[in-house]
Amino acid sequence: MPKERFEDTFKKLETIVNKLESGDLSLEDSVKLFEEGMRLSRLCSERLAEVQKRVDLLLKSEEGEIHSQPFPFEEETE
């Protein structure tokens, strides 16, 4: 079974968080969603760790030293 895309997993996690924050769920439904959210959160964390390792390998110098740099990103404008 192929891995689900990070973006899809993260979107599902966002949906769960929004449902939990609404406060409209029963305790049982909240617990079930919380469990699913924790599973998705772990998946996202694992994927991010994998990507960080790949980036570190790409940044490794010929001497074997890793020169980490913050990833540049553009702030979202609303």
Distance bins in CASP14 RR format, pairs under 12 A and 6 or more apart:
PFRMAT RR
TARGET T0000
AUTHOR 0000-0000-0000
RMODE 2
METHOD distances of the structure
MODEL  1
2 8 0 0 0 0 0 1 0 0 0 0 0
3 9 0 0 0 0 1 0 0 0 0 0 0
3 43 0 0 0 0 1 0 0 0 0 0 0
3 44 0 0 0 0 0 1 0 0 0 0 0
3 46 0 0 0 0 0 1 0 0 0 0 0
3 47 1 0 0 1 0 0 0 0 0 0 0
3 50 0 0 0 0 1 0 0 0 0 0 0
4 10 0 0 0 0 0 1 0 0 0 0 0
4 11 0 0 0 0 0 1 0 0 0 0 0
4 12 0 0 0 0 1 0 0 0 0 0 0
4 13 0 0 0 0 0 1 0 0 0 0 0
4 39 0 0 0 0 0 1 0 0 0 0 0
4 40 0 0 0 0 1 0 0 0 0 0 0
4 43 1 0 0 1 0 0 0 0 0 0 0
4 44 0 0 0 0 0 1 0 0 0 0 0
4 47 0 0 0 0 1 0 0 0 0 0 0
5 11 0 0 0 0 1 0 0 0 0 0 0
5 12 0 0 0 0 0 1 0 0 0 0 0
5 43 0 0 0 0 0 1 0 0 0 0 0
5 44 0 0 0 0 0 1 0 0 0 0 0
5 47 0 0 0 0 1 0 0 0 0 0 0
6 12 0 0 0 0 0 1 0 0 0 0 0
6 13 0 0 0 0 0 1 0 0 0 0 0
6 40 0 0 0 0 0 1 0 0 0 0 0
6 43 0 0 0 0 1 0 0 0 0 0 0
6 44 1 0 0 1 0 0 0 0 0 0 0
6 45 0 0 0 0 0 1 0 0 0 0 0
6 46 0 0 0 0 1 0 0 0 0 0 0
6 47 1 0 1 0 0 0 0 0 0 0 0
6 48 1 0 0 1 0 0 0 0 0 0 0
6 49 0 0 0 0 0 1 0 0 0 0 0
6 50 0 0 0 0 1 0 0 0 0 0 0
6 51 0 0 0 0 1 0 0 0 0 0 0
7 13 0 0 0 0 0 1 0 0 0 0 0
7 14 0 0 0 0 0 1 0 0 0 0 0
7 44 0 0 0 0 1 0 0 0 0 0 0
7 47 0 0 0 0 0 1 0 0 0 0 0
8 14 0 0 0 0 0 1 0 0 0 0 0
8 15 0 0 0 0 0 1 0 0 0 0 0
8 40 0 0 0 0 1 0 0 0 0 0 0
8 43 0 0 0 0 0 1 0 0 0 0 0
8 44 0 0 0 0 0 1 0 0 0 0 0
8 47 0 0 0 0 0 1 0 0 0 0 0
9 15 0 0 0 0 0 1 0 0 0 0 0
9 16 0 0 0 0 0 1 0 0 0 0 0
9 36 0 0 0 0 0 1 0 0 0 0 0
9 37 0 0 0 0 1 0 0 0 0 0 0
9 39 0 0 0 0 1 0 0 0 0 0 0
9 40 1 0 1 0 0 0 0 0 0 0 0
9 41 0 0 0 0 1 0 0 0 0 0 0
9 42 0 0 0 0 0 1 0 0 0 0 0
9 43 1 0 1 0 0 0 0 0 0 0 0
9 44 1 0 1 0 0 0 0 0 0 0 0
9 45 0 0 0 0 0 1 0 0 0 0 0
9 46 0 0 0 0 0 1 0 0 0 0 0
9 47 1 0 0 1 0 0 0 0 0 0 0
9 48 0 0 0 0 0 1 0 0 0 0 0
10 16 0 0 0 0 0 1 0 0 0 0 0
10 17 0 0 0 0 0 1 0 0 0 0 0
10 37 0 0 0 0 0 1 0 0 0 0 0
10 40 1 0 0 1 0 0 0 0 0 0 0
10 41 0 0 0 0 1 0 0 0 0 0 0
10 43 0 0 0 0 1 0 0 0 0 0 0
10 44 1 0 1 0 0 0 0 0 0 0 0
10 45 0 0 0 0 0 1 0 0 0 0 0
10 47 0 0 0 0 1 0 0 0 0 0 0
10 48 0 0 0 0 1 0 0 0 0 0 0
11 17 0 0 0 0 0 1 0 0 0 0 0
11 18 0 0 0 0 0 1 0 0 0 0 0
11 40 0 0 0 0 1 0 0 0 0 0 0
11 44 0 0 0 0 0 1 0 0 0 0 0
12 18 0 0 0 0 0 1 0 0 0 0 0
12 19 0 0 0 0 0 1 0 0 0 0 0
12 33 0 0 0 0 0 1 0 0 0 0 0
12 36 0 0 0 0 1 0 0 0 0 0 0
12 37 0 0 0 0 1 0 0 0 0 0 0
12 39 0 0 0 0 1 0 0 0 0 0 0
12 40 1 0 1 0 0 0 0 0 0 0 0
12 41 0 0 0 0 0 1 0 0 0 0 0
12 43 0 0 0 0 1 0 0 0 0 0 0
12 44 0 0 0 0 1 0 0 0 0 0 0
13 19 0 0 0 0 0 1 0 0 0 0 0
13 20 0 0 0 0 0 1 0 0 0 0 0
13 33 0 0 0 0 0 1 0 0 0 0 0
13 34 0 0 0 0 0 1 0 0 0 0 0
13 36 0 0 0 0 1 0 0 0 0 0 0
13 37 1 0 1 0 0 0 0 0 0 0 0
13 38 0 0 0 0 1 0 0 0 0 0 0
13 39 0 0 0 0 1 0 0 0 0 0 0
13 40 1 0 1 0 0 0 0 0 0 0 0
13 41 1 0 0 1 0 0 0 0 0 0 0
13 42 0 0 0 0 0 1 0 0 0 0 0
13 43 0 0 0 0 1 0 0 0 0 0 0
13 44 1 0 0 1 0 0 0 0 0 0 0
13 45 0 0 0 0 0 1 0 0 0 0 0
13 47 0 0 0 0 0 1 0 0 0 0 0
14 20 0 0 0 0 0 1 0 0 0 0 0
14 21 0 0 0 0 0 1 0 0 0 0 0
14 37 0 0 0 0 0 1 0 0 0 0 0
14 40 0 0 0 0 1 0 0 0 0 0 0
14 41 0 0 0 0 0 1 0 0 0 0 0
14 44 0 0 0 0 0 1 0 0 0 0 0
15 21 0 0 0 0 0 1 0 0 0 0 0
15 22 0 0 0 0 0 1 0 0 0 0 0
15 33 0 0 0 0 1 0 0 0 0 0 0
15 36 0 0 0 0 0 1 0 0 0 0 0
15 37 0 0 0 0 1 0 0 0 0 0 0
15 40 0 0 0 0 1 0 0 0 0 0 0
16 22 0 0 0 0 0 1 0 0 0 0 0
16 25 0 0 0 0 0 1 0 0 0 0 0
16 29 0 0 0 0 0 1 0 0 0 0 0
16 30 0 0 0 0 0 1 0 0 0 0 0
16 31 0 0 0 0 0 1 0 0 0 0 0
16 32 0 0 0 0 1 0 0 0 0 0 0
16 33 1 0 1 0 0 0 0 0 0 0 0
16 34 1 0 0 1 0 0 0 0 0 0 0
16 35 0 0 0 0 1 0 0 0 0 0 0
16 36 1 0 0 1 0 0 0 0 0 0 0
16 37 1 0 1 0 0 0 0 0 0 0 0
16 38 0 0 0 0 1 0 0 0 0 0 0
16 39 0 0 0 0 1 0 0 0 0 0 0
16 40 1 0 0 1 0 0 0 0 0 0 0
16 41 0 0 0 0 1 0 0 0 0 0 0
16 44 0 0 0 0 0 1 0 0 0 0 0
17 23 0 0 0 0 0 1 0 0 0 0 0
17 30 0 0 0 0 0 1 0 0 0 0 0
17 33 0 0 0 0 1 0 0 0 0 0 0
17 34 0 0 0 0 1 0 0 0 0 0 0
17 36 0 0 0 0 0 1 0 0 0 0 0
17 37 1 0 0 1 0 0 0 0 0 0 0
17 38 0 0 0 0 0 1 0 0 0 0 0
17 40 0 0 0 0 1 0 0 0 0 0 0
17 41 0 0 0 0 1 0 0 0 0 0 0
17 44 0 0 0 0 0 1 0 0 0 0 0
18 24 0 0 0 0 0 1 0 0 0 0 0
18 25 0 0 0 0 0 1 0 0 0 0 0
18 33 0 0 0 0 0 1 0 0 0 0 0
18 37 0 0 0 0 0 1 0 0 0 0 0
19 25 1 0 0 1 0 0 0 0 0 0 0
19 26 0 0 0 0 0 1 0 0 0 0 0
19 29 0 0 0 0 1 0 0 0 0 0 0
19 30 0 0 0 0 1 0 0 0 0 0 0
19 32 0 0 0 0 0 1 0 0 0 0 0
19 33 1 0 1 0 0 0 0 0 0 0 0
19 34 0 0 0 0 0 1 0 0 0 0 0
19 36 0 0 0 0 0 1 0 0 0 0 0
19 37 0 0 0 0 0 1 0 0 0 0 0
20 26 0 0 0 0 0 1 0 0 0 0 0
20 27 0 0 0 0 0 1 0 0 0 0 0
20 29 0 0 0 0 1 0 0 0 0 0 0
20 30 1 0 0 1 0 0 0 0 0 0 0
20 31 0 0 0 0 0 1 0 0 0 0 0
20 32 0 0 0 0 0 1 0 0 0 0 0
20 33 1 0 1 0 0 0 0 0 0 0 0
20 34 1 0 0 1 0 0 0 0 0 0 0
20 35 0 0 0 0 0 1 0 0 0 0 0
20 36 0 0 0 0 0 1 0 0 0 0 0
20 37 0 0 0 0 1 0 0 0 0 0 0
20 38 0 0 0 0 0 1 0 0 0 0 0
21 30 0 0 0 0 0 1 0 0 0 0 0
21 33 0 0 0 0 0 1 0 0 0 0 0
21 34 0 0 0 0 0 1 0 0 0 0 0
22 29 0 0 0 0 0 1 0 0 0 0 0
22 30 0 0 0 0 0 1 0 0 0 0 0
22 33 0 0 0 0 0 1 0 0 0 0 0
23 29 0 0 0 0 0 1 0 0 0 0 0
23 30 1 0 0 1 0 0 0 0 0 0 0
23 33 0 0 0 0 0 1 0 0 0 0 0
24 30 0 0 0 0 1 0 0 0 0 0 0
24 33 0 0 0 0 0 1 0 0 0 0 0
25 31 0 0 0 0 1 0 0 0 0 0 0
25 32 0 0 0 0 1 0 0 0 0 0 0
25 33 1 0 0 1 0 0 0 0 0 0 0
25 34 0 0 0 0 1 0 0 0 0 0 0
26 32 0 0 0 0 1 0 0 0 0 0 0
26 33 0 0 0 0 0 1 0 0 0 0 0
27 33 0 0 0 0 0 1 0 0 0 0 0
27 34 0 0 0 0 0 1 0 0 0 0 0
28 34 0 0 0 0 0 1 0 0 0 0 0
28 35 0 0 0 0 0 1 0 0 0 0 0
29 35 0 0 0 0 0 1 0 0 0 0 0
29 36 0 0 0 0 0 1 0 0 0 0 0
30 36 0 0 0 0 0 1 0 0 0 0 0
30 37 0 0 0 0 0 1 0 0 0 0 0
31 37 0 0 0 0 0 1 0 0 0 0 0
31 38 0 0 0 0 0 1 0 0 0 0 0
32 38 0 0 0 0 0 1 0 0 0 0 0
32 39 0 0 0 0 0 1 0 0 0 0 0
33 39 0 0 0 0 0 1 0 0 0 0 0
33 40 0 0 0 0 0 1 0 0 0 0 0
34 40 0 0 0 0 0 1 0 0 0 0 0
34 41 0 0 0 0 0 1 0 0 0 0 0
35 41 0 0 0 0 0 1 0 0 0 0 0
35 42 0 0 0 0 0 1 0 0 0 0 0
36 42 0 0 0 0 0 1 0 0 0 0 0
36 43 0 0 0 0 0 1 0 0 0 0 0
37 43 0 0 0 0 1 0 0 0 0 0 0
37 44 0 0 0 0 1 0 0 0 0 0 0
37 45 0 0 0 0 0 1 0 0 0 0 0
38 44 0 0 0 0 0 1 0 0 0 0 0
38 45 0 0 0 0 0 1 0 0 0 0 0
39 45 0 0 0 0 0 1 0 0 0 0 0
39 46 0 0 0 0 0 1 0 0 0 0 0
40 46 0 0 0 0 0 1 0 0 0 0 0
40 47 0 0 0 0 0 1 0 0 0 0 0
41 47 0 0 0 0 0 1 0 0 0 0 0
41 48 0 0 0 0 0 1 0 0 0 0 0
42 48 0 0 0 0 0 1 0 0 0 0 0
42 49 0 0 0 0 0 1 0 0 0 0 0
43 49 0 0 0 0 0 1 0 0 0 0 0
43 50 0 0 0 0 0 1 0 0 0 0 0
44 50 0 0 0 0 0 1 0 0 0 0 0
44 51 0 0 0 0 0 1 0 0 0 0 0
45 51 0 0 0 0 0 1 0 0 0 0 0
45 52 0 0 0 0 0 1 0 0 0 0 0
46 52 0 0 0 0 0 1 0 0 0 0 0
46 53 0 0 0 0 0 1 0 0 0 0 0
47 53 0 0 0 0 0 1 0 0 0 0 0
47 54 0 0 0 0 0 1 0 0 0 0 0
48 54 0 0 0 0 0 1 0 0 0 0 0
48 55 0 0 0 0 0 1 0 0 0 0 0
48 71 0 0 0 0 0 1 0 0 0 0 0
49 55 0 0 0 0 0 1 0 0 0 0 0
49 56 0 0 0 0 0 1 0 0 0 0 0
50 56 0 0 0 0 0 1 0 0 0 0 0
50 57 0 0 0 0 0 1 0 0 0 0 0
51 57 0 0 0 0 0 1 0 0 0 0 0
51 58 0 0 0 0 0 1 0 0 0 0 0
51 71 0 0 0 0 0 1 0 0 0 0 0
52 58 0 0 0 0 0 1 0 0 0 0 0
52 59 0 0 0 0 0 1 0 0 0 0 0
52 66 0 0 0 0 0 1 0 0 0 0 0
52 68 0 0 0 0 1 0 0 0 0 0 0
52 71 0 0 0 0 1 0 0 0 0 0 0
53 59 0 0 0 0 0 1 0 0 0 0 0
53 60 0 0 0 0 0 1 0 0 0 0 0
53 66 0 0 0 0 0 1 0 0 0 0 0
53 68 0 0 0 0 0 1 0 0 0 0 0
54 60 0 0 0 0 0 1 0 0 0 0 0
55 66 0 0 0 0 1 0 0 0 0 0 0
55 67 0 0 0 0 0 1 0 0 0 0 0
55 68 0 0 0 0 1 0 0 0 0 0 0
55 69 0 0 0 0 1 0 0 0 0 0 0
55 70 0 0 0 0 0 1 0 0 0 0 0
55 71 1 0 0 1 0 0 0 0 0 0 0
56 64 0 0 0 0 0 1 0 0 0 0 0
56 65 0 0 0 0 0 1 0 0 0 0 0
56 66 1 0 1 0 0 0 0 0 0 0 0
56 67 0 0 0 0 1 0 0 0 0 0 0
56 68 1 0 0 1 0 0 0 0 0 0 0
56 69 0 0 0 0 0 1 0 0 0 0 0
56 71 0 0 0 0 0 1 0 0 0 0 0
57 64 0 0 0 0 0 1 0 0 0 0 0
57 66 0 0 0 0 1 0 0 0 0 0 0
57 67 0 0 0 0 0 1 0 0 0 0 0
57 68 0 0 0 0 0 1 0 0 0 0 0
58 66 0 0 0 0 1 0 0 0 0 0 0
58 67 0 0 0 0 0 1 0 0 0 0 0
58 68 0 0 0 0 0 1 0 0 0 0 0
58 69 0 0 0 0 0 1 0 0 0 0 0
58 71 0 0 0 0 0 1 0 0 0 0 0
59 65 0 0 0 0 1 0 0 0 0 0 0
59 66 1 0 1 0 0 0 0 0 0 0 0
59 67 1 0 1 0 0 0 0 0 0 0 0
59 68 1 0 0 1 0 0 0 0 0 0 0
59 69 1 0 0 1 0 0 0 0 0 0 0
59 70 0 0 0 0 0 1 0 0 0 0 0
59 71 0 0 0 0 0 1 0 0 0 0 0
60 66 1 0 1 0 0 0 0 0 0 0 0
60 67 1 0 0 1 0 0 0 0 0 0 0
60 68 0 0 0 0 0 1 0 0 0 0 0
61 67 1 0 0 1 0 0 0 0 0 0 0
61 68 0 0 0 0 0 1 0 0 0 0 0
END
